[in-house]
Amino acid sequence: MARTKTFRNIQKPFESDVEKLTSAGVEVLFAPEINEIYPPGFRTYVNVEGLSERLEGRSRPGHFRGVATVVLKLFEIVAAAIRVFRPQRRAAGAHPAADGHRSEPQPEIVVCPIVRELDGLALSSRNTYLNSEERRAATVLQRALSEARRELNAGTRDALQLQTALRKILSNETLARVDYVEMVDAESFEPVSSIGARPVYALLAVFIGKTRLIDNLFIEPAAGQNAPASSL
């Protein structure tokens, strides 16, 4: 079992990851060497049209292409029936899966719920780069999403109004610098102008100091009700 390097600024000890997976009951771990996935002279990439120029793709040029490429490679290598993603990675994962040309049935894409710290900050390896002051400031992401949820519960359906509410909370934190605040369709990740009959994500990407954090609020219309259900 070999180690695959990731982006240097978010790299974590491989042995620590193995310990956590083992404690969670994982029996098999696929961890190839980087040259096995990207051999010398590698020049073929996956580009998801439209999405590669927005959200994470716009803010981190080349990132979306890299994620989509390795996801499709892993799909081809490991023919798992179920693939699990977090929401802001789902866009890069679901489209290569749907556009693949394998003969077997398409895999089920499962979006995992966000696991949060006691103060509401989403669990992330990036949190370790925050100092104590930044760590306290980072909870503004969850506070902003909570404000959006309150607006929804009060009957707000206009996407721009919700984005404005999110930005207002974020602007009150001096250590926060907004990268993007978007309301998008939960399937296509295309921008929406209002909250209607389809599930929507409120997506945030915010710098706290030099550390870039992402978070989201899932908004799904509640059956038989006018007000949508939402979850952090």
FENJO-V784338 format. One line per field, one symbol per residue. ss: DSSP state (~ for helix, > for strand, _ for the rest). psi: psi as a letter, one per 30 degrees, with the letter a starting at -180 (. if undefined). A space follows every 10 residues. Layout:
ss: ???
psi: ???
This chain:
ss: _______~~~ ___~~~~~~~ ~~~_______ ___~~~~___ __________ ~~~__~~~~_ __~~~~~~~~ ~~~~~~~___ _>>>>_~~~~ ~~~~~~~~~_ _______>>> >____>____ _>__~~~~~_ _~~~~~~__~ ~~~~~~~~~~ ~~~____>~~ ~~~~~~~~~~ ~____>>>>> >>>>>_____ >__>_____> >>>>>>>>__ >>>>>>>>>> >______>>> >_
psi: jlkkkakefg klkeeeeeee eeffgkfkkj illefeeilk gkgklkjjkd ffglbeeefi kfeeeeeeee eeeeeeejhk fkkklleffe efeeeeeefl glflkklkjk jklkkllfgf kkkkfffffk leeeeeefff eeeeeeeeee eeffgkfkee eeeeeeeeee ffjffkjkel jkjlkfefgk klfljbfkkl kjkkjkkjbf kkklllkkjk kkkgleklkl k.
